[in-house]
Amino acid sequence: MAVQGGATLSDLYNRSRRLLLKTRDDLEKLERLFAAVDSPDLSVSVRRDISQIQTLCSEMDGLWRSVASKPQRDLWKRKVEQVAEEADSLRVSLDRYMQRQQKRLQEAQERADLLGRTNGESSHILRIFDEEAQAMESARNSSRMLEEATATGTAILAKYSEQRERLKGAQRKALDVLNTLGLSNSVLRIIERRNRVDQWIKYAGMILTLIVVVVFLRWVR
C-alpha cells in the first residue's frame, strides 16, 4: 500500500470520507438556520473542511498512481475521483448558500433604509445589520484565504510528485551505470591476470633458453 508522510492511501481515504460526512451535516445545519440566524463561524468551518478534503484528494492522487496492481490502481482512481467530485459539489452548495445569505442581508439593509426614513429608531436596526455584513465580509475573506492556501498546497504536492518521479529515473540510471562499472571492473581484473600469466611465461621461456645455451656451451667444450 502506498504511503504519504506515514499515512497510507487507505488512511487518507477514510479521513476524507469522515470529513465529507461532517461537512455535509454542517452544510445542512447552515441551510436549516438560514432564515433564523446567520452563522459565519460555521460557514468558515465548512469552507475549511472542504479545503482539507481537496488537499487530501491531492495527496491521494499522488499515491494511487504508484499502486503496483492495475486493478487496484483503477479502483483507487475511481474512489479518489468520487471524493473530489463530492467535495466540489459541497463547495458549490456552500457558494450558493453564501450568495443567498448576502442577498438576504442586502434586502434587510434596504428594508432598514426604508424604515430609517420614517422612523428615527432605525439606527439600532442598521447597526445590527452592519455587524452582520461585517461578519459575512470576514467569512468571505477567510474563505478566500483558505482557497488560496489550498491552491498553494496542491501546487506544492504536484511539484513534489514530479520531483519524486525524476529522482526515481535518476536512481535507475545510477544503478545501470554501477552495473556497467561492475562488469567493466571484472573484465579489467581478468585482463590483469592474463597479463601476469603472460609475463610469467615470458620469464620462464627466457630462463629455459638461458639454461639450454649454457648446457650447449659446456657440451661443446
ROSE-4610 file (N, C-alpha, C; in Angstrom, 1 decimal, always signed):
// ROSE-4610
residu = [M/M/M/A/A/A/V/V/V/Q/Q/Q/G/G/G/G/G/G/A/A/A/T/T/T/L/L/L/S/S/S/D/D/D/L/L/L/Y/Y/Y/N/N/N/R/R/R/S/S/S/R/R/R/R/R/R/L/L/L/L/L/L/L/L/L/K/K/K/T/T/T/R/R/R/D/D/D/D/D/D/L/L/L/E/E/E/K/K/K/L/L/L/E/E/E/R/R/R/L/L/L/F/F/F/A/A/A/A/A/A/V/V/V/D/D/D/S/S/S/P/P/P/D/D/D/L/L/L/S/S/S/V/V/V/S/S/S/V/V/V/R/R/R/R/R/R/D/D/D/I/I/I/S/S/S/Q/Q/Q/I/I/I/Q/Q/Q/T/T/T/L/L/L/C/C/C/S/S/S/E/E/E/M/M/M/D/D/D/G/G/G/L/L/L/W/W/W/R/R/R/S/S/S/V/V/V/A/A/A/S/S/S/K/K/K/P/P/P/Q/Q/Q/R/R/R/D/D/D/L/L/L/W/W/W/K/K/K/R/R/R/K/K/K/V/V/V/E/E/E/Q/Q/Q/V/V/V/A/A/A/E/E/E/E/E/E/A/A/A/D/D/D/S/S/S/L/L/L/R/R/R/V/V/V/S/S/S/L/L/L/D/D/D/R/R/R/Y/Y/Y/M/M/M/Q/Q/Q/R/R/R/Q/Q/Q/Q/Q/Q/K/K/K/R/R/R/L/L/L/Q/Q/Q/E/E/E/A/A/A/Q/Q/Q/E/E/E/R/R/R/A/A/A/D/D/D/L/L/L/L/L/L/G/G/G/R/R/R/T/T/T/N/N/N/G/G/G/E/E/E/S/S/S/S/S/S/H/H/H/I/I/I/L/L/L/R/R/R/I/I/I/F/F/F/D/D/D/E/E/E/E/E/E/A/A/A/Q/Q/Q/A/A/A/M/M/M/E/E/E/S/S/S/A/A/A/R/R/R/N/N/N/S/S/S/S/S/S/R/R/R/M/M/M/L/L/L/E/E/E/E/E/E/A/A/A/T/T/T/A/A/A/T/T/T/G/G/G/T/T/T/A/A/A/I/I/I/L/L/L/A/A/A/K/K/K/Y/Y/Y/S/S/S/E/E/E/Q/Q/Q/R/R/R/E/E/E/R/R/R/L/L/L/K/K/K/G/G/G/A/A/A/Q/Q/Q/R/R/R/K/K/K/A/A/A/L/L/L/D/D/D/V/V/V/L/L/L/N/N/N/T/T/T/L/L/L/G/G/G/L/L/L/S/S/S/N/N/N/S/S/S/V/V/V/L/L/L/R/R/R/I/I/I/I/I/I/E/E/E/R/R/R/R/R/R/N/N/N/R/R/R/V/V/V/D/D/D/Q/Q/Q/W/W/W/I/I/I/K/K/K/Y/Y/Y/A/A/A/G/G/G/M/M/M/I/I/I/L/L/L/T/T/T/L/L/L/I/I/I/V/V/V/V/V/V/V/V/V/V/V/V/F/F/F/L/L/L/R/R/R/W/W/W/V/V/V/R/R/R]
num = [1/1/1/2/2/2/3/3/3/4/4/4/5/5/5/6/6/6/7/7/7/8/8/8/9/9/9/10/10/10/11/11/11/12/12/12/13/13/13/14/14/14/15/15/15/16/16/16/17/17/17/18/18/18/19/19/19/20/20/20/21/21/21/22/22/22/23/23/23/24/24/24/25/25/25/26/26/26/27/27/27/28/28/28/29/29/29/30/30/30/31/31/31/32/32/32/33/33/33/34/34/34/35/35/35/36/36/36/37/37/37/38/38/38/39/39/39/40/40/40/41/41/41/42/42/42/43/43/43/44/44/44/45/45/45/46/46/46/47/47/47/48/48/48/49/49/49/50/50/50/51/51/51/52/52/52/53/53/53/54/54/54/55/55/55/56/56/56/57/57/57/58/58/58/59/59/59/60/60/60/61/61/61/62/62/62/63/63/63/64/64/64/65/65/65/66/66/66/67/67/67/68/68/68/69/69/69/70/70/70/71/71/71/72/72/72/73/73/73/74/74/74/75/75/75/76/76/76/77/77/77/78/78/78/79/79/79/80/80/80/81/81/81/82/82/82/83/83/83/84/84/84/85/85/85/86/86/86/87/87/87/88/88/88/89/89/89/90/90/90/91/91/91/92/92/92/93/93/93/94/94/94/95/95/95/96/96/96/97/97/97/98/98/98/99/99/99/100/100/100/101/101/101/102/102/102/103/103/103/104/104/104/105/105/105/106/106/106/107/107/107/108/108/108/109/109/109/110/110/110/111/111/111/112/112/112/113/113/113/114/114/114/115/115/115/116/116/116/117/117/117/118/118/118/119/119/119/120/120/120/121/121/121/122/122/122/123/123/123/124/124/124/125/125/125/126/126/126/127/127/127/128/128/128/129/129/129/130/130/130/131/131/131/132/132/132/133/133/133/134/134/134/135/135/135/136/136/136/137/137/137/138/138/138/139/139/139/140/140/140/141/141/141/142/142/142/143/143/143/144/144/144/145/145/145/146/146/146/147/147/147/148/148/148/149/149/149/150/150/150/151/151/151/152/152/152/153/153/153/154/154/154/155/155/155/156/156/156/157/157/157/158/158/158/159/159/159/160/160/160/161/161/161/162/162/162/163/163/163/164/164/164/165/165/165/166/166/166/167/167/167/168/168/168/169/169/169/170/170/170/171/171/171/172/172/172/173/173/173/174/174/174/175/175/175/176/176/176/177/177/177/178/178/178/179/179/179/180/180/180/181/181/181/182/182/182/183/183/183/184/184/184/185/185/185/186/186/186/187/187/187/188/188/188/189/189/189/190/190/190/191/191/191/192/192/192/193/193/193/194/194/194/195/195/195/196/196/196/197/197/197/198/198/198/199/199/199/200/200/200/201/201/201/202/202/202/203/203/203/204/204/204/205/205/205/206/206/206/207/207/207/208/208/208/209/209/209/210/210/210/211/211/211/212/212/212/213/213/213/214/214/214/215/215/215/216/216/216/217/217/217/218/218/218/219/219/219/220/220/220/221/221/221]
x = [+0.9/+0.0/+0.9/+0.6/+1.3/+1.2/+2.3/+2.4/+2.7/+2.1/+2.4/+2.6/+3.8/+4.1/+3.6/+3.8/+3.4/+1.9/+1.1/-0.3/-0.5/-1.2/-1.4/-2.5/-2.7/-3.7/-5.1/-5.2/-6.5/-6.8/-5.7/-5.9/-6.4/-5.8/-6.2/-7.6/-8.0/-9.3/-10.4/-10.1/-11.1/-11.2/-10.1/-10.2/-11.0/-10.9/-11.6/-13.1/-13.5/-14.9/-15.5/-14.8/-15.3/-15.5/-14.6/-14.7/-15.9/-16.1/-17.3/-18.6/-18.7/-19.9/-20.1/-19.0/-19.1/-19.5/-18.9/-19.2/-20.6/-21.1/-22.4/-23.4/-23.2/-24.1/-24.0/-22.8/-22.7/-23.4/-23.3/-24.0/-25.5/-26.0/-27.4/-27.9/-27.0/-27.3/-27.4/-26.5/-26.5/-27.8/-28.2/-29.5/-30.7/-30.7/-31.8/-31.8/-30.6/-30.5/-30.6/-30.7/-30.6/-31.6/-32.8/-33.9/-33.9/-33.3/-33.3/-32.2/-31.0/-29.8/-28.6/-27.7/-26.5/-25.5/-24.7/-23.6/-22.3/-21.7/-20.4/-19.3/-19.3/-18.2/-18.4/-19.7/-20.0/-19.7/-20.0/-19.7/-18.2/-17.4/-16.0/-15.4/-16.0/-15.6/-15.9/-17.1/-17.4/-16.4/-16.1/-15.1/-13.8/-13.4/-12.1/-12.1/-13.2/-13.2/-13.2/-13.9/-13.8/-12.4/-11.7/-10.3/-9.4/-9.7/-8.9/-9.2/-10.4/-10.8/-10.1/-10.0/-9.4/-7.9/-7.3/-5.9/-5.6/-6.5/-6.4/-6.5/-7.4/-7.5/-6.2/-5.5/-4.3/-3.2/-3.2/-2.2/-2.6/-3.8/-4.2/-4.0/-4.1/-3.9/-2.4/-1.5/-0.1/+0.2/-0.7/-0.4/-1.0/-2.2/-2.9/-2.1/-1.4/-0.6/+0.6/+1.0/+2.2/+1.7/+0.4/+0.0/+0.4/+1.0/+1.6/+0.5/-0.5/-1.6/-2.5/-2.7/-3.5/-5.0/-5.6/-7.0/-7.1/-6.2/-6.2/-6.0/-5.1/-4.9/-6.1/-6.8/-8.0/-9.1/-9.2/-10.2/-10.0/-8.7/-8.4/-8.6/-8.3/-8.5/-10.0/-10.9/-12.3/-12.7/-12.2/-12.5/-12.1/-10.9/-10.4/-11.2/-11.5/-12.3/-13.7/-14.3/-15.6/-15.5/-14.5/-14.3/-14.1/-13.3/-13.1/-14.4/-15.2/-16.5/-17.4/-17.5/-18.4/-17.9/-16.6/-16.1/-16.4/-16.3/-16.7/-18.2/-19.0/-20.5/-20.8/-20.1/-20.3/-19.8/-18.7/-18.2/-19.2/-19.8/-20.8/-22.0/-22.5/-23.6/-23.3/-22.1/-21.7/-21.7/-21.2/-21.2/-22.6/-23.5/-24.9/-25.5/-25.2/-25.7/-25.1/-23.8/-23.3/-23.9/-24.2/-24.9/-26.3/-27.0/-28.4/-28.3/-27.3/-27.1/-26.8/-25.9/-25.6/-26.8/-27.6/-28.8/-29.8/-29.9/-30.8/-30.4/-29.1/-28.6/-28.8/-28.6/-28.9/-30.3/-31.2/-32.6/-33.0/-32.4/-32.6/-32.1/-31.0/-30.4/-31.3/-31.9/-32.8/-34.1/-34.6/-35.8/-35.4/-34.3/-33.9/-33.8/-33.2/-33.1/-34.5/-35.5/-36.8/-37.4/-37.2/-37.7/-37.0/-35.7/-35.0/-35.5/-36.1/-36.7/-38.0/-38.6/-39.9/-39.8/-38.8/-38.7/-37.2/-37.1/-35.8/-35.1/-35.9/-35.3/-34.6/-34.6/-34.0/-32.5/-31.8/-30.4/-29.9/-30.7/-30.3/-30.4/-31.4/-31.5/-30.4/-30.0/-28.9/-27.6/-27.4/-26.2/-26.1/-27.3/-27.3/-26.9/-27.5/-27.2/-25.8/-25.3/-23.9/-23.0/-23.3/-22.5/-22.6/-23.8/-23.9/-23.1/-23.2/-22.5/-21.0/-20.5/-19.1/-18.7/-19.6/-19.3/-19.2/-20.1/-20.1/-18.9/-18.5/-17.3/-16.1/-16.0/-14.9/-14.9/-16.1/-16.2/-15.7/-16.1/-15.7/-14.2/-13.6/-12.1/-11.4/-12.0/-11.4/-11.5/-12.6/-12.8/-11.8/-11.6/-10.6/-9.2/-8.9/-7.5/-7.4/-8.5/-8.4/-8.2/-9.0/-8.9/-7.5/-6.9/-5.5/-4.5/-4.7/-3.8/-3.9/-5.1/-5.4/-4.7/-4.9/-4.3/-2.7/-2.2/-0.7/-0.2/-1.0/-0.6/-0.7/-1.8/-1.9/-0.8/-0.4/+0.7/+2.0/+2.3/+3.5/+3.5/+2.3/+2.2/+2.4/+1.9/+2.1/+3.6/+4.3/+5.7/+6.5/+6.1/+6.8/+6.7/+5.5/+5.2/+6.1/+6.2/+7.0/+8.5/+9.0/+10.4/+10.7/+9.7/+9.9/+10.1/+9.3/+9.4/+10.8/+11.2/+12.5/+13.7/+13.5/+14.5/+14.6/+13.4/+13.3/+14.1/+13.8/+14.5/+16.0/+16.5/+17.9/+18.5/+17.7/+18.2/+18.4/+17.4/+17.5/+18.8/+19.0/+20.2/+21.5/+21.5/+22.7/+23.0/+21.9/+22.1/+22.6/+22.1/+22.6/+24.1/+24.5/+25.9/+26.8/+26.3/+27.0/+27.1/+26.1/+26.1/+27.2/+27.2/+28.1/+29.6/+29.8/+31.1/+31.5/+30.6/+30.9/+31.4/+30.7/+31.1/+32.5/+32.7/+34.0/+35.1/+34.9/+35.9/+36.3/+35.3/+35.5/+36.4/+36.1/+36.9/+38.3/+38.5/+39.8/+40.6/+40.0/+40.7/+41.1/+40.3/+40.6/+41.9/+41.8/+42.9/+44.2/+44.1/+45.3/+45.9/+45.0/+45.5/+46.2/+45.6/+46.2/+47.5/+47.7/+49.0/+50.1/+49.6/+50.6/+51.0/+50.1/+50.4/+51.4/+51.1/+51.9/+53.3/+53.5/+54.8/+55.6/+54.8/+55.4/+55.9/+55.1/+55.5/+56.8/+56.8/+57.9/+59.2/+59.1/+60.3/+60.7/+59.8/+60.1/+60.8/+60.3/+60.9/+62.4/+62.6/+63.9/+64.9/+64.4/+65.3/+65.6/+64.6/+64.8/+65.8/+65.6/+66.5/+68.0/+68.1/+69.5/+70.1/+69.3/+69.8/+70.2/+69.4/+69.8/+71.1/+71.3/+72.5/+73.7/+73.6/+74.7/+75.1/+74.0/+74.3/+75.0/+74.5/+75.1/+76.5/+76.8/+78.2/+79.1/+78.7/+79.5/+79.7/+78.7/+78.8/+79.7/+79.7/+80.6/+82.1/+82.4/+83.7/+84.2]
y = [-1.2/+0.0/+1.2/+2.2/+3.4/+4.2/+5.0/+5.7/+7.1/+8.1/+9.5/+10.1/+10.5/+11.1/+10.2/+8.9/+8.0/+7.5/+8.1/+7.7/+6.9/+5.8/+5.0/+5.6/+5.2/+5.6/+5.3/+4.2/+3.8/+4.8/+5.2/+6.1/+7.5/+8.0/+9.3/+9.2/+8.1/+7.9/+7.9/+7.1/+7.1/+8.5/+9.2/+10.6/+11.5/+11.4/+12.2/+11.9/+10.6/+10.2/+10.8/+10.7/+11.3/+12.8/+13.4/+14.9/+15.2/+14.4/+14.6/+14.5/+13.5/+13.3/+14.5/+15.0/+16.1/+17.4/+17.6/+18.8/+18.8/+17.7/+17.6/+17.9/+17.4/+17.7/+19.1/+19.7/+21.2/+22.0/+21.6/+22.4/+22.3/+21.2/+21.0/+21.9/+21.9/+22.8/+24.3/+24.7/+26.0/+26.3/+25.4/+25.6/+25.7/+24.9/+25.0/+26.3/+26.8/+28.1/+29.3/+29.1/+30.2/+31.4/+31.0/+32.0/+32.6/+31.8/+32.2/+33.1/+32.6/+33.3/+33.1/+34.1/+34.0/+33.2/+32.4/+31.6/+31.7/+32.8/+33.0/+32.0/+31.7/+30.8/+29.4/+28.9/+27.6/+27.6/+28.6/+28.7/+28.6/+29.3/+29.3/+27.9/+27.2/+25.9/+24.9/+25.1/+24.2/+24.5/+25.7/+26.0/+25.4/+25.5/+24.9/+23.4/+22.7/+21.3/+20.9/+21.6/+21.4/+21.5/+22.5/+22.7/+21.6/+21.1/+20.0/+18.7/+18.5/+17.3/+17.4/+18.6/+18.8/+18.6/+19.0/+18.7/+17.2/+16.5/+15.0/+14.4/+14.9/+14.4/+14.5/+15.7/+15.9/+14.9/+14.6/+13.6/+12.2/+11.9/+10.5/+10.4/+11.5/+11.5/+11.1/+11.5/+11.2/+9.8/+9.2/+7.8/+6.7/+6.9/+5.8/+5.5/+6.5/+6.2/+5.3/+5.1/+4.3/+2.9/+2.6/+1.2/+0.3/-0.8/-1.8/-2.5/-3.0/-3.7/-2.8/-3.1/-2.2/-2.3/-3.4/-3.4/-2.5/-2.7/-1.9/-0.4/-0.1/+1.3/+1.9/+1.2/+1.7/+1.9/+1.0/+1.1/+2.3/+2.6/+3.7/+5.0/+5.0/+6.1/+6.5/+5.6/+5.9/+6.4/+5.8/+6.3/+7.7/+8.0/+9.4/+10.4/+10.0/+10.9/+11.2/+10.1/+10.3/+11.3/+11.1/+12.1/+13.5/+13.7/+15.0/+15.6/+14.8/+15.3/+15.7/+14.9/+15.2/+16.5/+16.7/+17.9/+19.1/+19.0/+20.1/+20.4/+19.4/+19.6/+20.3/+20.0/+20.7/+22.1/+22.4/+23.7/+24.6/+24.0/+24.7/+25.0/+24.1/+24.3/+25.4/+25.4/+26.5/+27.8/+27.9/+29.2/+29.7/+28.8/+29.2/+29.7/+29.0/+29.5/+30.9/+31.1/+32.4/+33.5/+33.2/+34.1/+34.5/+33.4/+33.7/+34.5/+34.2/+34.9/+36.4/+36.6/+38.0/+38.8/+38.1/+38.7/+39.0/+38.1/+38.4/+39.6/+39.7/+40.9/+42.2/+42.1/+43.3/+43.7/+42.7/+43.0/+43.6/+43.0/+43.5/+45.0/+45.2/+46.6/+47.6/+47.2/+48.0/+48.3/+47.3/+47.5/+48.4/+48.3/+49.2/+50.6/+50.8/+52.1/+52.8/+51.9/+52.4/+52.8/+52.0/+52.3/+53.5/+53.7/+54.8/+56.1/+56.2/+57.4/+57.8/+56.8/+57.1/+56.9/+56.3/+56.0/+56.3/+57.2/+57.6/+56.5/+55.5/+54.4/+53.3/+53.5/+52.5/+52.4/+53.4/+53.3/+52.0/+51.6/+50.3/+49.1/+49.1/+48.0/+48.1/+49.3/+49.4/+48.9/+49.2/+48.8/+47.2/+46.6/+45.1/+44.6/+45.1/+44.6/+44.9/+46.1/+46.4/+45.3/+44.9/+43.9/+42.6/+42.2/+41.0/+41.1/+42.3/+42.5/+42.3/+42.9/+42.8/+41.3/+40.6/+39.2/+38.4/+38.7/+38.0/+38.3/+39.6/+40.0/+39.3/+39.2/+38.5/+37.0/+36.4/+35.0/+34.8/+35.8/+35.7/+35.8/+36.7/+36.9/+35.6/+35.0/+33.8/+32.7/+32.6/+31.6/+31.8/+33.0/+33.3/+32.9/+33.1/+32.8/+31.3/+30.5/+29.1/+28.5/+29.1/+28.6/+28.9/+30.0/+30.3/+29.4/+29.1/+28.2/+26.8/+26.4/+25.0/+24.9/+26.0/+26.0/+25.9/+26.7/+26.6/+25.2/+24.6/+23.3/+22.2/+22.4/+21.4/+21.6/+22.8/+23.0/+22.4/+22.6/+22.0/+20.5/+19.9/+18.4/+17.9/+18.6/+18.2/+18.3/+19.4/+19.6/+18.5/+18.2/+17.1/+15.8/+15.5/+14.2/+14.1/+15.3/+15.3/+15.1/+15.7/+15.6/+14.2/+13.5/+12.1/+11.2/+11.4/+10.6/+10.8/+12.1/+12.4/+11.7/+11.7/+11.0/+9.5/+8.9/+7.5/+7.2/+8.1/+7.9/+8.0/+9.0/+9.2/+8.0/+7.5/+6.3/+5.1/+4.9/+3.8/+3.9/+5.2/+5.4/+5.1/+5.6/+5.4/+3.9/+3.1/+1.7/+1.0/+1.5/+1.0/+1.3/+2.5/+2.9/+2.0/+1.8/+1.0/-0.5/-1.0/-2.3/-2.4/-1.4/-1.3/-1.2/-0.4/-0.3/-1.6/-2.3/-3.6/-4.6/-4.6/-5.5/-5.1/-3.8/-3.3/-3.7/-3.6/-3.9/-5.4/-6.2/-7.7/-8.0/-7.4/-7.6/-7.1/-5.9/-5.4/-6.4/-7.0/-7.9/-9.2/-9.7/-10.8/-10.5/-9.3/-8.8/-8.8/-8.2/-8.1/-9.5/-10.4/-11.8/-12.4/-12.2/-12.7/-12.1/-10.8/-10.2/-10.7/-11.0/-11.6/-13.0/-13.8/-15.1/-15.0/-14.1/-13.9/-13.6/-12.7/-12.3/-13.5/-14.3/-15.5/-16.4/-16.6/-17.5/-16.9/-15.6/-15.0/-15.2/-14.9/-15.1/-16.5/-17.4/-18.9/-19.3/-18.7/-19.1/-18.6/-17.3/-16.7/-17.6/-18.0/-18.8/-20.1/-20.8/-22.1/-21.9/-20.9/-20.6/-20.5/-19.7/-19.5/-20.8/-21.6/-22.9/-23.8/-23.8/-24.6/-24.1/-22.8/-22.2/-22.6/-22.5/-22.8/-24.3/-25.1/-26.6/-26.9/-26.2/-26.5/-26.0/-24.8/-24.4/-25.3/-25.8/-26.8/-28.1/-28.5/-29.7/-29.6/-28.4/-28.2/-28.2/-27.6/-27.5/-28.9]
z = [+0.0/+0.0/+0.0/-0.9/-1.0/+0.3/+0.7/+1.9/+1.6/+2.3/+2.2/+3.6/+3.9/+5.2/+6.4/+6.3/+7.3/+7.2/+6.4/+6.3/+5.0/+5.0/+3.8/+3.0/+1.8/+0.9/+1.5/+2.2/+2.9/+4.0/+4.8/+5.9/+5.4/+4.3/+3.8/+3.2/+2.6/+2.1/+3.2/+4.2/+5.4/+6.0/+6.1/+6.7/+5.8/+4.5/+3.6/+3.7/+3.8/+3.9/+5.2/+6.3/+7.6/+7.4/+6.8/+6.6/+5.7/+4.7/+3.8/+4.6/+5.4/+6.2/+7.2/+7.8/+8.7/+8.0/+6.8/+6.1/+5.6/+5.1/+4.6/+5.7/+7.0/+8.1/+8.5/+8.5/+8.8/+7.8/+6.5/+5.4/+5.6/+5.9/+6.2/+7.4/+8.4/+9.5/+9.1/+8.3/+7.8/+7.1/+6.2/+5.5/+6.4/+7.5/+8.5/+9.2/+9.5/+10.3/+9.4/+8.1/+7.1/+7.5/+7.6/+7.9/+9.3/+10.2/+11.6/+12.1/+11.8/+12.3/+11.4/+11.3/+10.5/+11.3/+10.6/+11.3/+10.5/+10.6/+9.8/+10.2/+11.6/+12.0/+11.4/+11.4/+10.8/+9.3/+8.6/+7.2/+6.9/+7.8/+7.6/+7.9/+8.9/+9.3/+8.1/+7.5/+6.3/+5.2/+4.9/+3.8/+4.2/+5.4/+5.8/+5.6/+6.0/+5.8/+4.4/+3.5/+2.1/+1.5/+2.0/+1.5/+2.0/+3.2/+3.7/+2.9/+2.5/+1.7/+0.3/-0.3/-1.5/-1.4/-0.3/+0.0/+0.1/+0.8/+0.9/-0.5/-1.3/-2.7/-3.5/-3.3/-4.0/-3.5/-2.2/-1.7/-2.2/-2.2/-2.7/-4.2/-4.9/-6.4/-6.7/-5.8/-6.0/-5.6/-4.7/-4.2/-5.0/-5.5/-6.2/-7.5/-8.0/-9.3/-9.0/-7.8/-7.5/-7.1/-7.1/-6.7/-7.9/-7.5/-8.5/-9.3/-8.6/-9.3/-10.1/-11.4/-12.2/-11.8/-11.4/-11.0/-9.7/-8.7/-7.5/-7.9/-8.8/-9.2/-9.8/-10.6/-11.2/-10.2/-9.2/-8.1/-7.3/-6.9/-6.1/-6.9/-8.2/-9.0/-9.0/-9.1/-9.1/-7.7/-6.6/-5.3/-5.1/-5.5/-5.3/-6.1/-7.3/-8.2/-7.6/-7.0/-6.4/-5.2/-4.4/-3.2/-3.7/-4.8/-5.3/-5.9/-6.5/-7.1/-6.0/-4.9/-3.8/-3.1/-3.0/-2.4/-3.3/-4.6/-5.5/-5.4/-5.2/-5.1/-3.8/-2.7/-1.4/-1.5/-2.2/-2.4/-3.2/-4.2/-5.0/-4.1/-3.3/-2.4/-1.4/-0.9/+0.1/-0.6/-1.8/-2.5/-2.8/-3.1/-3.3/-2.0/-0.9/+0.4/+0.7/+0.5/+0.8/-0.1/-1.3/-2.2/-1.7/-1.3/-0.7/+0.6/+1.4/+2.7/+2.4/+1.4/+1.1/+0.5/-0.3/-0.8/+0.3/+1.3/+2.4/+3.2/+3.4/+4.2/+3.4/+2.1/+1.3/+1.3/+1.3/+1.4/+2.7/+3.8/+5.1/+5.2/+4.6/+4.7/+4.0/+2.8/+2.1/+2.9/+3.6/+4.4/+5.6/+6.1/+7.2/+6.8/+5.5/+5.0/+4.8/+4.4/+4.2/+5.6/+6.5/+7.9/+8.5/+8.1/+8.7/+8.2/+7.0/+6.5/+7.2/+7.8/+8.5/+10.0/+10.5/+11.9/+12.4/+13.3/+13.8/+14.6/+15.0/+15.8/+14.9/+13.6/+12.8/+12.9/+13.6/+13.7/+14.4/+15.4/+16.1/+15.1/+14.2/+13.3/+12.3/+11.8/+10.9/+11.5/+12.8/+13.4/+13.5/+13.7/+13.8/+12.4/+11.3/+10.0/+9.6/+10.0/+9.7/+10.3/+11.6/+12.2/+11.4/+11.0/+10.2/+8.9/+8.2/+7.0/+7.2/+8.3/+8.6/+8.8/+9.6/+9.8/+8.5/+7.6/+6.3/+5.5/+5.5/+4.8/+5.4/+6.7/+7.3/+6.9/+6.8/+6.4/+5.0/+4.1/+2.7/+2.6/+3.4/+3.4/+3.8/+4.9/+5.4/+4.4/+3.7/+2.6/+1.5/+1.1/+0.0/+0.5/+1.7/+2.2/+2.2/+2.6/+2.6/+1.2/+0.3/-1.1/-1.7/-1.3/-1.8/-1.2/+0.1/+0.8/+0.2/-0.1/-0.7/-2.1/-2.9/-4.2/-4.1/-3.2/-3.0/-2.6/-1.6/-1.2/-2.3/-3.1/-4.2/-5.2/-5.5/-6.4/-5.9/-4.5/-3.9/-4.0/-3.7/-3.8/-5.2/-6.2/-7.6/-7.9/-7.5/-7.8/-7.1/-5.8/-5.1/-5.8/-6.3/-7.0/-8.3/-9.0/-10.2/-9.9/-8.8/-8.4/-8.0/-7.4/-6.9/-8.1/-9.2/-10.4/-11.0/-11.0/-11.6/-10.8/-9.5/-8.6/-8.9/-9.1/-9.4/-10.7/-11.8/-13.0/-12.9/-12.1/-11.8/-11.1/-10.1/-9.4/-10.3/-11.2/-12.2/-13.1/-13.5/-14.4/-13.6/-12.3/-11.5/-11.3/-11.1/-10.9/-12.2/-13.4/-14.6/-14.8/-14.4/-14.5/-13.6/-12.3/-11.4/-11.9/-12.5/-13.0/-14.2/-15.0/-16.1/-15.6/-14.5/-13.9/-13.3/-12.7/-12.1/-13.1/-14.3/-15.4/-15.9/-16.1/-16.6/-15.7/-14.4/-13.4/-13.5/-13.7/-13.8/-15.0/-16.1/-17.3/-17.1/-16.4/-16.2/-15.3/-14.3/-13.5/-14.2/-15.2/-16.0/-16.9/-17.5/-18.3/-17.5/-16.3/-15.5/-15.1/-14.8/-14.5/-15.7/-16.9/-18.2/-18.4/-18.2/-18.4/-17.5/-16.2/-15.3/-15.7/-16.2/-16.7/-17.9/-18.8/-20.0/-19.5/-18.5/-18.1/-17.5/-16.7/-16.1/-17.2/-18.3/-19.4/-20.1/-20.2/-20.9/-20.1/-18.8/-17.9/-17.9/-17.8/-17.8/-19.1/-20.2/-21.5/-21.6/-21.0/-21.1/-20.2/-19.1/-18.2/-18.8/-19.4/-20.1/-21.2/-22.0/-23.1/-22.6/-21.5/-21.0/-20.5/-19.9/-19.4/-20.6/-21.6/-22.8/-23.4/-23.5/-24.1/-23.2/-21.9/-21.0/-21.2/-21.2/-21.3/-22.7/-23.7/-25.0/-25.1/-24.5/-24.5/-23.7/-22.6/-21.8/-22.6/-23.3/-24.0/-25.2/-25.8/-26.9/-26.5/-25.3/-24.8/-24.3]
